[in-house]
Amino acid sequence: MTASLRPLDLAALVLTIGGIAIYGMWKSRQKGSATEFLSGQHQTHWLTMALGILATQASAITFLSTPGQGFGDGLRFAQFYLGMPLALFVLGAWVVPRYMRSGARTAYEYLEGVFGPRVRGLAASLFLISRSLAVGITLYAPAIVLSALFGWNLKVTVLVIGAVVIAYTAFGGYKAVEVTQTAQMTVILLGLVAAFVVLLQGLPEGQGLTEVWSLNRAYGHTQVLDFEWNPASRYTVWSGLAGGFFLAMAYFGTDQSQVGRYLGGKSLTEIRRGFLFTGLIKFPMQLFILSLGLLLLARMHFADEPLWHNPAVAREWVGMRPDLDAQWAEVNEQRQQLAAQPETPERQAQLASLHERRNALKADAVAEVQATAPHLETKDQDYVFLGWALGHMPVGLLGLLLAVIMAGAMSSSSAEINALAATSVIDFGRVLGLRETLKTSRWVTAFWGLAAMGVALLASLYENLIQLVNLIGSLFYGPMLGIFVCAWLFKRLPWRAVFWGGILAESAVLSLHAATLAGWLELGYLWYNLIGAVLVVALAWLLPFRAPRA
């Protein structure tokens, strides 16, 4: 069955999202130049800038997928962000001053002063490709889940979310994105805290955070740091420090959706303060969101966990395998009995054994559905959190939680669309014949918003949406970072060597991913960032080009 929104929840959702959009349009109503529309007036306070950075990074996917990631795999995903504080320190101390001295409005404009227009065009093209795909997924994520849970038409849901974002982003540009992101991040933080409190209060009497931790420890879900050296593993300390560092360097140092956020800062000091705040809060923030998944898993030890969290699959499953349903119910009953007992080594071992049986039953059910109804999406971790919220969040707070998800989609996609427009007009204006006017900037913004909606309508659900977005970034960020490292460190390299090094490195990363998909290679995608960056620098030194720079 699909759920329906109560009037108060619907009112909370519409008033919050509509109010933020209208507020953004009102605050950005004063007309300015095309430059101000695309890249701001360099008047942003450090806290506003930091909230903008967090809001751009924390899309709806964060709040749909991350609790599901915690539910299914525990806290290991947080290692992904271990390299981020170091990357922000390096950028603030070394890279941002270079951008500011150059007067660049986009990261790629800086490249032209070092290696010429072709290298600038290559880096900007890699950004446009990767970010246009990612922003489509950003819009698609909430739409696919909301449409499944409420029975809303998927295409209409995508169009509504996209239309709201296009309206205030095309109207107010950088300023509208800036003021709405502050409001959206406030709503997001309030909604997450409310969800945590409701989850905790819903535990049976005598059960608290200590018991939640104990239950999850039986499954290895409380392990935050994994020091095993295994390149095939997605999340370890080493992949987080190395791959995560290079990914963060690329994302914050070369991706215009983030570079544009901090280049609007009042001064270098303000930018560094914003970086410090972002670096300190991001890792604990991700742990907090993942912990919602731990709470969800613990709660389902005291209430029957459904076999399917995706309502579409649950409807199709009715009557398909009664024997498997009976075994699933038996596992639920045994888990409830064990969860009520004090922690002992024997209890923990029995819980772990039951969890293995539970996973085996789920795998059998997935195989059954894929054989009889292959069009249905059986990877349903992204439905866990919102599916619980529909049945347990108090009236009004459910609307707030839905507003959190919508605000996440809007905050991230609006910044990305603004960055795509800025890169198109500033970096490709001469090539495309675009005049740098306010009218042109608004039309280009609207174009990228429509393109993002098109990608969203063509998207399909991945194993986990937050992993899909990070994968898309990892496929392109390594070569992009390598190009910028050459500009930051090796300015005397011939532009042709850097240009072809970037193309060959990108081809190599895509080939590595194809080999991984084919099963010929086992390599976690975080390593693509390191490999791509190192390849560009190495090839730029080794390729036999010694012509003068363009």
C-alpha positions in Angstrom: 0.0 0.0 0.0 1.1 3.6 -0.6 0.9 6.1 2.2 -1.0 9.4 2.2 0.1 12.7 3.7 -2.0 14.1 6.5 -3.2 17.7 6.0 -0.8 19.1 8.7 2.2 17.3 7.2 1.3 18.5 3.7 1.0 22.1 5.1 4.3 21.8 6.8 6.0 20.6 3.7 4.5 23.1 1.3 4.9 26.1 3.6 8.5 25.3 4.4 9.6 24.6 0.8 7.5 27.3 -0.7 8.5 29.8 2.0 12.2 29.2 1.4 11.9 29.6 -2.4 9.9 32.8 -2.1 12.3 34.1 0.6 15.2 33.5 -1.8 13.5 35.3 -4.7 12.6 38.2 -2.4 16.2 38.6 -1.0 17.7 38.5 -4.5 15.2 40.8 -6.2 17.6 43.6 -6.8 19.0 43.4 -10.3 22.8 43.3 -10.7 25.4 42.5 -13.2 25.9 39.1 -14.9 29.0 38.6 -12.8 27.1 39.2 -9.6 24.3 36.8 -10.8 26.8 34.0 -11.6 29.5 34.4 -8.9 28.3 36.9 -6.2 29.7 40.1 -4.8 32.4 38.6 -2.4 30.4 39.7 0.7 29.6 36.3 2.2 30.2 35.8 5.9 32.2 32.7 6.9 29.3 30.9 8.6 27.0 31.6 5.7 29.7 30.3 3.4 30.3 27.1 5.5 26.6 26.4 5.6 26.5 26.8 1.8 29.4 24.4 1.4 27.6 21.8 3.6 24.3 22.3 2.0 25.8 21.9 -1.5 27.4 18.7 -0.4 24.5 17.4 1.6 21.8 16.7 -1.0 18.6 14.8 -0.5 20.6 11.7 -1.2 22.4 12.2 2.1 19.2 12.0 4.1 17.6 9.2 2.1 20.7 7.0 1.6 23.0 7.6 4.5 20.6 6.2 7.2 20.0 3.2 4.9 23.7 2.8 4.6 24.0 2.8 8.4 21.2 0.4 8.6 22.8 -2.1 6.2 26.5 -1.6 6.8 27.0 0.4 10.0 29.4 3.3 10.5 32.2 2.4 8.1 31.0 4.8 5.4 32.1 7.7 7.6 35.7 6.8 6.7 35.0 8.3 3.3 35.4 11.8 4.9 38.6 11.2 6.8 40.7 13.0 4.2 38.4 16.0 4.0 39.8 18.2 6.9 43.3 17.8 5.6 42.2 18.7 2.0 40.4 21.8 3.3 43.5 22.9 5.2 45.7 22.5 2.1 43.3 24.4 0.0 42.9 27.2 2.5 46.6 27.6 3.0 47.8 27.1 -0.5 45.2 27.0 -3.3 42.6 29.6 -2.4 45.2 32.5 -2.2 46.2 31.6 -5.8 42.6 31.8 -7.0 42.1 35.1 -5.2 45.3 36.7 -6.6 44.3 35.7 -10.1 40.9 37.3 -9.9 39.3 34.2 -11.3 35.5 33.9 -11.1 35.6 30.1 -11.8 38.3 27.5 -11.1 38.8 27.0 -14.8 39.4 30.7 -15.6 42.5 30.3 -13.3 43.8 27.6 -15.6 43.9 29.7 -18.7 46.4 32.1 -17.1 48.7 29.1 -16.6 48.2 26.7 -19.5 46.0 28.5 -22.0 42.4 28.1 -23.3 42.5 24.4 -24.3 43.4 23.1 -20.9 40.8 25.4 -19.4 38.3 24.0 -21.8 39.2 20.4 -21.0 38.8 20.9 -17.2 35.6 22.8 -17.6 34.2 20.1 -19.9 35.0 17.4 -17.4 33.2 19.4 -14.8 30.1 20.0 -17.0 29.8 16.3 -17.8 30.3 15.0 -14.3 28.2 17.7 -12.5 25.3 17.6 -15.0 25.0 13.8 -14.4 25.3 14.3 -10.6 22.7 17.1 -10.4 20.2 14.8 -12.3 20.7 12.1 -9.6 20.3 14.8 -7.0 16.8 15.6 -8.3 15.9 12.0 -9.0 16.7 10.7 -5.5 13.9 12.2 -3.6 11.5 11.8 -6.5 11.9 8.0 -6.8 11.4 7.4 -3.1 8.5 9.9 -2.6 6.7 8.5 -5.7 7.1 4.9 -4.5 5.9 5.6 -0.9 3.1 8.0 -1.7 2.1 6.8 -5.2 3.0 10.1 -6.7 3.8 10.1 -10.4 7.6 9.9 -10.7 7.8 12.3 -13.7 5.5 14.9 -12.1 7.5 14.7 -8.8 10.8 15.4 -10.7 9.2 18.2 -12.7 7.8 19.9 -9.5 11.0 19.8 -7.6 13.0 20.9 -10.7 10.6 23.7 -11.4 10.9 25.2 -7.9 14.7 25.1 -8.1 14.8 26.6 -11.6 12.4 29.4 -10.5 14.5 30.9 -7.7 17.9 30.0 -9.1 17.2 31.5 -12.5 15.5 34.5 -10.9 18.1 35.4 -8.3 21.3 33.5 -9.2 24.1 33.3 -6.8 22.4 35.4 -4.1 19.2 33.3 -4.2 21.3 30.1 -3.8 23.2 31.7 -0.9 20.2 32.9 1.2 18.1 29.8 0.5 20.9 27.4 1.5 21.2 29.0 4.9 17.5 28.4 5.5 17.6 24.9 4.0 20.5 23.8 6.2 18.7 25.1 9.3 15.6 23.0 8.3 17.8 20.0 7.6 19.6 20.1 11.0 16.3 20.6 12.9 14.7 17.7 11.0 17.6 15.3 11.7 17.6 16.0 15.4 13.8 15.5 15.5 14.1 12.1 13.8 16.8 11.1 16.2 14.7 12.0 19.2 11.6 10.2 17.9 13.7 7.1 17.1 15.2 7.1 20.6 11.9 7.7 22.4 10.3 4.8 20.4 12.5 2.2 21.9 11.0 -0.1 24.6 11.3 0.8 28.2 14.8 0.0 29.5 16.3 0.3 26.1 18.6 3.2 25.3 21.7 4.2 23.4 23.8 1.6 25.3 21.5 -1.2 24.2 21.4 0.1 20.6 25.2 0.1 20.5 25.3 -3.4 21.9 22.8 -4.8 19.3 24.7 -3.2 16.4 28.1 -4.4 17.8 26.9 -8.0 17.3 26.8 -7.3 13.5 30.0 -5.3 13.3 28.0 -2.2 12.6 29.7 -0.1 15.3 33.2 -0.3 13.7 34.1 3.2 12.5 37.7 2.6 11.4 39.0 -0.3 9.4 42.8 -0.5 9.2 42.9 -3.5 6.9 44.9 -2.9 3.7 42.4 -4.0 1.0 42.2 -2.0 -2.2 39.0 -3.8 -3.1 37.2 -2.5 0.0 35.3 0.7 -0.6 35.7 2.1 2.9 38.9 1.7 5.0 41.1 4.2 6.8 43.5 4.1 3.9 41.0 4.7 1.2 39.4 7.4 3.3 42.8 9.2 3.9 44.2 8.7 0.5 41.3 8.4 -1.9 39.1 10.6 0.3 41.8 13.3 0.5 42.2 13.4 -3.3 38.4 13.4 -3.8 38.0 16.3 -1.4 40.9 18.2 -3.0 39.2 17.7 -6.4 35.7 18.5 -5.2 36.5 21.6 -3.1 39.4 22.7 -5.3 38.3 22.1 -8.8 34.5 21.7 -8.8 32.8 25.1 -9.5 29.7 24.2 -7.4 32.0 24.4 -4.4 34.7 26.8 -5.6 31.9 29.3 -6.3 30.6 29.0 -2.8 33.8 30.1 -1.1 35.1 32.5 -3.7 32.1 34.6 -2.7 33.7 35.0 0.7 34.5 38.5 2.1 38.2 37.7 2.5 40.8 34.9 2.7 40.4 35.0 6.5 36.7 34.5 6.2 37.2 31.6 3.7 39.6 29.9 6.0 37.2 30.2 9.0 34.5 28.6 6.8 36.8 25.8 5.9 37.7 25.2 9.5 34.1 25.0 10.5 33.3 22.7 7.6 36.2 20.4 8.3 35.4 20.1 12.0 31.7 19.4 11.6 31.4 17.2 8.5 32.7 13.9 9.9 30.6 14.0 13.1 27.6 15.1 11.1 28.0 12.0 8.9 28.4 9.8 11.9 25.2 11.3 13.3 23.2 10.6 10.1 24.6 7.1 9.9 23.6 6.5 13.6 20.0 7.0 12.5 20.4 3.7 10.6 21.8 2.0 13.8 18.7 3.2 15.7 16.4 2.0 13.0 18.0 -1.5 13.0 17.8 -1.6 16.8 14.1 -0.6 16.7 13.3 -3.4 14.2 14.5 -5.9 16.8 11.5 -5.0 18.9 9.0 -4.7 16.0 8.8 -6.9 13.0 11.1 -5.8 10.2 9.3 -6.0 6.8 10.9 -8.2 4.2 10.6 -5.3 1.7 11.0 -1.6 2.4 10.1 -0.7 -1.2 6.3 -0.6 -1.3 6.2 -1.6 -5.0 8.1 -4.8 -4.3 6.1 -5.5 -1.2 2.8 -5.4 -3.2 4.2 -7.7 -5.9 5.6 -10.1 -3.2 2.2 -10.8 -1.6 1.6 -14.6 -1.8 4.8 -15.2 -3.9 6.7 -17.3 -1.3 4.7 -18.1 1.9 7.4 -20.4 3.1 10.0 -17.6 2.9 7.6 -15.2 4.7 7.3 -17.8 7.5 11.0 -18.1 7.9 11.4 -14.3 7.9 8.8 -14.0 10.7 10.6 -16.7 12.7 13.9 -14.7 12.4 12.1 -11.6 13.6 10.6 -13.4 16.6 14.0 -14.9 17.6 15.7 -11.5 17.3 13.0 -9.9 19.6 13.6 -12.5 22.2 17.4 -12.1 22.1 17.3 -8.3 22.0 15.5 -8.3 25.3 18.3 -10.3 27.0 21.4 -8.8 28.7 24.5 -8.7 26.5 26.6 -11.8 26.8 29.1 -13.4 24.3 26.5 -16.1 23.6 23.8 -13.7 22.9 26.0 -11.7 20.5 27.0 -14.8 18.7 23.4 -15.9 18.3 22.4 -12.5 17.0 25.2 -12.6 14.5 24.1 -16.0 13.3 20.5 -14.8 13.0 21.7 -11.8 11.0 23.5 -14.1 8.5 20.3 -16.1 8.2 18.3 -12.9 7.7 20.7 -11.8 4.9 20.4 -15.2 3.2 16.6 -15.1 3.3 16.7 -11.6 1.8 19.1 -12.8 -0.9 16.6 -15.6 -1.8 13.7 -13.2 -1.9 15.7 -10.8 -4.2 16.5 -13.7 -6.5 12.8 -14.7 -6.6 11.6 -11.2 -7.5 14.3 -10.6 -10.1 13.3 -13.9 -11.8 9.5 -13.1 -11.8 9.4 -9.3 -11.9 12.8 -8.0 -13.1 11.5 -4.5 -13.6 11.1 -4.0 -9.9 13.9 -2.4 -7.8 15.0 -4.9 -5.1 17.9 -2.8 -3.7 15.7 -1.0 -1.1 18.1 0.5 1.5 17.1 4.0 0.4 13.5 3.3 1.4 14.3 2.2 5.0 14.4 5.6 6.7 11.5 7.3 5.0 9.4 4.1 5.2 9.9 4.1 9.0 9.1 7.8 9.2 5.7 7.4 7.5 4.5 5.1 10.2 6.1 6.6 13.3 6.9 10.4 13.0 4.3 12.5 14.8 1.9 14.6 12.7 3.6 17.8 11.5 7.1 16.4 12.1 6.7 14.0 9.1 6.1 17.1 7.0 9.2 18.7 8.4 11.2 15.5 7.6 9.9 15.5 4.0 10.9 19.2 3.9 14.4 18.2 5.0 14.6 15.8 2.0 13.2 18.4 -0.4 15.5 21.1 1.0 18.5 18.8 0.5 17.6 18.3 -3.1 17.0 22.0 -3.6 20.1 23.3 -1.8 22.5 21.0 -3.7 20.9 21.2 -7.1 20.5 25.0 -7.1 24.2 25.5 -6.3 25.1 22.9 -9.0 22.9 24.5 -11.6 24.3 28.0 -10.8 27.8 26.6 -11.2 27.0 24.9 -14.5 25.6 28.2 -15.7 28.6 30.2 -14.5 31.0 27.8 -16.2 29.0 27.8 -19.5 28.9 31.6 -19.7 32.3 32.5 -18.2 34.4 29.6 -19.5 32.7 28.8 -22.8 31.0 32.2 -23.6 33.4 33.0 -26.4 33.3 29.6 -28.0 29.5 29.3 -27.8 28.9 32.9 -28.7 27.2 33.8 -25.4 27.2 37.4 -24.3 27.9 37.8 -20.6 24.6 39.5 -19.8 22.0 39.0 -17.0 19.4 37.9 -19.5 21.8 35.3 -21.1 22.9 34.1 -17.6 19.3 33.5 -16.6 18.5 31.6 -19.8 21.6 29.4 -19.4 20.6 28.7 -15.8 17.2 27.6 -16.9 18.7 25.4 -19.6 20.9 23.5 -17.1 17.9 23.1 -14.8 15.9 21.6 -17.6 18.9 19.3 -18.5 19.1 18.1 -14.9 15.4 17.3 -15.0 16.0 15.3 -18.2 18.8 13.3 -16.6 16.6 12.7 -13.5 13.8 11.3 -15.7 16.2 8.9 -17.4 18.0 7.7 -14.2 17.6 4.3 -12.6 18.2 3.2 -9.0 21.7 2.2 -8.1 22.7 -0.1 -5.2 22.7 3.0 -3.0 22.2 6.5 -4.3 24.9 8.2 -2.2 27.4 5.7 -3.6 26.3 6.5 -7.1 26.9 10.2 -6.7 30.3 9.6 -5.2 31.1 7.1 -8.0 30.3 9.7 -10.6 32.6 12.2 -8.9 35.4 9.7 -8.6 35.2 8.9 -12.3 36.1 12.5 -13.2 37.7 14.2 -10.2 41.1 12.5 -10.4 42.0 13.8 -13.8 40.5 17.2 -13.0 42.7 17.4 -9.8 45.8 16.2 -11.8 45.3 19.1 -14.2 45.1 21.6 -11.3 48.0 20.1 -9.5 50.1 20.8 -12.6 48.9 24.4 -12.6 49.6 24.8 -8.9 53.0 23.1 -8.8 54.4 22.8 -12.3 53.5 25.9 -14.2 56.3 25.5 -16.7 55.0 22.2 -18.2 53.9 22.5 -21.8 50.2 22.9 -22.2 50.0 20.1 -24.7 51.5 17.6 -22.2 48.9 18.6 -19.6 46.1 18.5 -22.1 46.9 15.0 -23.4 47.8 13.8 -19.9 44.3 14.8 -18.8 42.6 13.0 -21.7 44.7 9.8 -21.3 44.2 9.8 -17.6 40.4 10.1 -17.9 40.4 7.3 -20.5 42.4 5.1 -18.0 40.0 5.8 -15.1 37.0 4.9 -17.3 38.8 1.7 -18.4 39.6 0.7 -14.8 35.9 1.2 -13.9 34.9 -0.9 -16.9 37.3 -3.6 -15.9 35.9 -3.5 -12.3 32.3 -3.8 -13.6 33.3 -6.8 -15.8 34.9 -8.6 -12.8 38.4 -8.4 -14.2 39.6 -6.2 -11.4 38.7 -5.5 -7.8 39.2 -1.9 -7.0 37.3 0.5 -4.7 36.1 3.6 -6.6 37.7 6.0 -4.1 41.1 4.9 -5.6 40.1 6.3 -9.0 40.7 9.8 -7.5 44.3 9.1 -6.6 45.1 7.1 -9.7 43.6 9.8 -12.1 45.5 12.6 -10.4 48.8 10.9 -10.3 48.4 9.7 -14.0 47.9 13.3 -15.2 51.0 14.6 -13.4 53.1 11.6 -14.5 52.0 11.8 -18.2 52.4 15.6 -18.3 56.1 15.0 -17.4 56.7 12.0 -19.6 54.9 13.0 -22.8 57.4 14.3 -25.4 55.9 17.8 -25.8 58.2 20.7 -25.3 56.3 23.4 -27.2 55.8 26.8 -25.6 52.6 27.3 -23.7 49.5 28.5 -25.6 
